[in-house]
Amino acid sequence: MTKIAIIGAGLSGLSAAHLLKDYADITLFEKARGVSGRMSTRRAESYFFDHGAQYFTARTKPFQDFIQPLLNLGIIERWDARYVKFKGNQIIERRNWRDEEPRYVGVPGMNHVAKFLAKGQNIHINTRIASLNHQRAWQLTDEQGQQYPGFDWVICTAPSPQAVDLLPDSFKYHADIQAIKMRACFSLMLGFEQNIALDFEAAHVTDSDLSWIAVNSHKPQRPDLFTLMIHSSEDYAEAHIDDERDKVMQHLINKTSHIIGQDVSQANYKTIHGWRYANNADKKQKSSIFIDQDLKLAACGDWCLGGRVEGAFTSAYDLTKHMKESAL
Ligand SMILES: Cc1cc2nc3c(=O)[nH]c(=O)nc-3n(C[C@H](O)[C@H](O)[C@H](O)COP(=O)(O)OP(=O)(O)OC[C@H]3O[C@@H](n4cnc5c(N)ncnc54)[C@H](O)[C@@H]3O)c2cc1C
């Protein structure tokens, strides 16, 4: 059977592994301590935070079909939030997601989607692939110098700036991937002993250093303890990604208090996470398939398709469909 190495166990890597499992012998390599990538959930004291993807839509038939078993099993549920849009600290729009297309979340945490998809897969976690070499077959080497030889194909699902570092210059699409830029984001996590009275649970924010405020604990099957999940704007994060984290956290706390009109500095638990490669710079980018049949090397990820969870799946779907039809 064809042996395929997949670098990255976020949604695109795990989706590719699922879609190819009847066609090839798959091994995944993930640098983090667990699977999920940017669909992660952080547990801190008694609080839980989805600090990457907040929710996702399913607008295409292949993704709807893919998530249906997860919906049936209760791994995914709808999140019917009261939604508002802020311009600065003014609410300029109100909607209720209960009346609109479904917004889905993993339950009891976003990371449960990847945990479910990872079951039965051969995954090396805590394994950062540092280089790829090809002689008669592909050999992967991790940062400890451990070698993993004998792969017919390699699929890289790391964010585009990291993929470019890993893929050889001879890869047919090296320059195309290099041109796909990603932008940063900060996730501010606040846990409270008591609820804060708000008349929304999900908010996009414009004209601000913030882009998103959500009551994370309102999502289905979360623990009762009240939590807020706040994202910075990409512009703010790009300008401050290397700043001292306490300073960034204080700034975002002040902004949040100003926007929602309540002092959140009294949170019982506060922490911040910086994502250097959070999202595509070009959100309208059309799907691209990066598959080099001569080298037997391919790349996919949300960055092939304008970012977002559904884009991550679709890029894996398009790539593996192409591989199944023509390459394997
Ligand atoms: C703050 C934030 C908010 C977001 N909000 C939303 C939202 O509300 N809705 C939505 O649809 N999308 C959202 N997104 C985007 C969404 O999270 C992504 O589109 C999706 O999770 C990307 O999946 P992926 O598998 O392509 O990439 P990733 O999840 O990044 O997976 C790539 C994996 O590769 C691993 N990796 C990288 N390099 C190596 C290496 N050398 N060796 C081994 N492993 C490696 C990484 O550790 C990672 O796990 C958000 C993202 C962020 C950061």
The ligand as an SDF file (V2000), in Angstrom:
LIG
                    3D

 53 58  0  0  0  0  0  0  0  0999 V2000
   -7.7310   33.0530   16.8510 C   0  0  0  0  0  0  0  0  0  0  0  0
   -8.3580   32.3100   15.7170 C   0  0  0  0  0  0  0  0  0  0  0  0
   -9.7290   32.3830   15.5060 C   0  0  0  0  0  0  0  0  0  0  0  0
  -10.3330   31.6950   14.4730 C   0  0  0  0  0  0  0  0  0  0  0  0
  -11.6920   31.7320   14.3430 N   0  0  0  0  0  0  0  0  0  0  0  0
  -12.2900   30.9940   13.3810 C   0  0  0  0  0  0  0  0  0  0  0  0
  -13.7030   30.9100   13.3270 C   0  0  0  0  0  0  0  0  0  0  0  0
  -14.4180   31.4530   14.1730 O   0  0  0  0  0  0  0  0  0  0  0  0
  -14.2480   30.1750   12.3280 N   0  0  0  0  0  0  0  0  0  0  0  0
  -13.4940   29.5120   11.3960 C   0  0  0  0  0  0  0  0  0  0  0  0
  -14.0490   28.8470   10.5170 O   0  0  0  0  0  0  0  0  0  0  0  0
  -12.1360   29.5450   11.4630 N   0  0  0  0  0  0  0  0  0  0  0  0
  -11.5340   30.2590   12.4330 C   0  0  0  0  0  0  0  0  0  0  0  0
  -10.1740   30.2690   12.5290 N   0  0  0  0  0  0  0  0  0  0  0  0
   -9.3850   29.5630   11.5060 C   0  0  0  0  0  0  0  0  0  0  0  0
   -9.3650   28.0580   11.7800 C   0  0  0  0  0  0  0  0  0  0  0  0
   -8.9440   27.8200   13.0840 O   0  0  0  0  0  0  0  0  0  0  0  0
   -8.4280   27.4230   10.7660 C   0  0  0  0  0  0  0  0  0  0  0  0
   -8.8940   27.7380    9.4660 O   0  0  0  0  0  0  0  0  0  0  0  0
   -8.2890   25.9060   10.8580 C   0  0  0  0  0  0  0  0  0  0  0  0
   -8.2940   25.4460   12.1770 O   0  0  0  0  0  0  0  0  0  0  0  0
   -7.0050   25.5430   10.1300 C   0  0  0  0  0  0  0  0  0  0  0  0
   -6.7990   24.1420   10.1430 O   0  0  0  0  0  0  0  0  0  0  0  0
   -5.4950   23.5670    9.4300 P   0  0  0  0  0  0  0  0  0  0  0  0
   -5.4610   22.1120    9.6850 O   0  0  0  0  0  0  0  0  0  0  0  0
   -5.4410   24.0320    8.0230 O   0  0  0  0  0  0  0  0  0  0  0  0
   -4.2720   24.3080   10.1560 O   0  0  0  0  0  0  0  0  0  0  0  0
   -3.7690   24.1440   11.6490 P   0  0  0  0  0  0  0  0  0  0  0  0
   -4.9230   23.9630   12.5570 O   0  0  0  0  0  0  0  0  0  0  0  0
   -2.8470   25.2880   11.9010 O   0  0  0  0  0  0  0  0  0  0  0  0
   -2.9540   22.7750   11.6280 O   0  0  0  0  0  0  0  0  0  0  0  0
   -1.6200   22.6940   11.1810 C   0  0  0  0  0  0  0  0  0  0  0  0
   -0.8680   21.8310   12.1700 C   0  0  0  0  0  0  0  0  0  0  0  0
    0.4590   21.6390   11.6910 O   0  0  0  0  0  0  0  0  0  0  0  0
    1.2960   21.5600   12.8100 C   0  0  0  0  0  0  0  0  0  0  0  0
    2.6490   21.8170   12.3360 N   0  0  0  0  0  0  0  0  0  0  0  0
    3.1580   22.9540   11.7810 C   0  0  0  0  0  0  0  0  0  0  0  0
    4.4590   22.7840   11.4410 N   0  0  0  0  0  0  0  0  0  0  0  0
    4.7790   21.5240   11.7940 C   0  0  0  0  0  0  0  0  0  0  0  0
    5.9740   20.7570   11.7020 C   0  0  0  0  0  0  0  0  0  0  0  0
    7.0980   21.2820   11.1830 N   0  0  0  0  0  0  0  0  0  0  0  0
    5.9730   19.4860   12.1380 N   0  0  0  0  0  0  0  0  0  0  0  0
    4.8380   18.9460   12.6810 C   0  0  0  0  0  0  0  0  0  0  0  0
    3.6700   19.6310   12.8030 N   0  0  0  0  0  0  0  0  0  0  0  0
    3.6440   20.8920   12.3610 C   0  0  0  0  0  0  0  0  0  0  0  0
    0.7540   22.6370   13.7470 C   0  0  0  0  0  0  0  0  0  0  0  0
    1.1590   22.4360   15.0860 O   0  0  0  0  0  0  0  0  0  0  0  0
   -0.7500   22.4670   13.5470 C   0  0  0  0  0  0  0  0  0  0  0  0
   -1.3150   21.6020   14.5060 O   0  0  0  0  0  0  0  0  0  0  0  0
   -9.5480   30.9210   13.5870 C   0  0  0  0  0  0  0  0  0  0  0  0
   -8.1690   30.8180   13.8020 C   0  0  0  0  0  0  0  0  0  0  0  0
   -7.5800   31.4980   14.8650 C   0  0  0  0  0  0  0  0  0  0  0  0
   -6.1070   31.3480   15.1100 C   0  0  0  0  0  0  0  0  0  0  0  0
  1  2  1  0
  2  3  1  0
  2 52  2  0
  3  4  2  0
  4  5  1  0
  4 50  1  0
  5  6  2  0
  6  7  1  0
  6 13  1  0
  7  8  2  0
  7  9  1  0
  9 10  1  0
 10 11  2  0
 10 12  1  0
 12 13  2  0
 13 14  1  0
 14 15  1  0
 14 50  1  0
 15 16  1  0
 16 17  1  0
 16 18  1  0
 18 19  1  0
 18 20  1  0
 20 21  1  0
 20 22  1  0
 22 23  1  0
 23 24  1  0
 24 25  2  0
 24 26  1  0
 24 27  1  0
 27 28  1  0
 28 29  2  0
 28 30  1  0
 28 31  1  0
 31 32  1  0
 32 33  1  0
 33 34  1  0
 33 48  1  0
 34 35  1  0
 35 36  1  0
 35 46  1  0
 36 37  1  0
 36 45  1  0
 37 38  2  0
 38 39  1  0
 39 40  1  0
 39 45  2  0
 40 41  1  0
 40 42  2  0
 42 43  1  0
 43 44  2  0
 44 45  1  0
 46 47  1  0
 46 48  1  0
 48 49  1  0
 50 51  2  0
 51 52  1  0
 52 53  1  0
M  END
$$$$
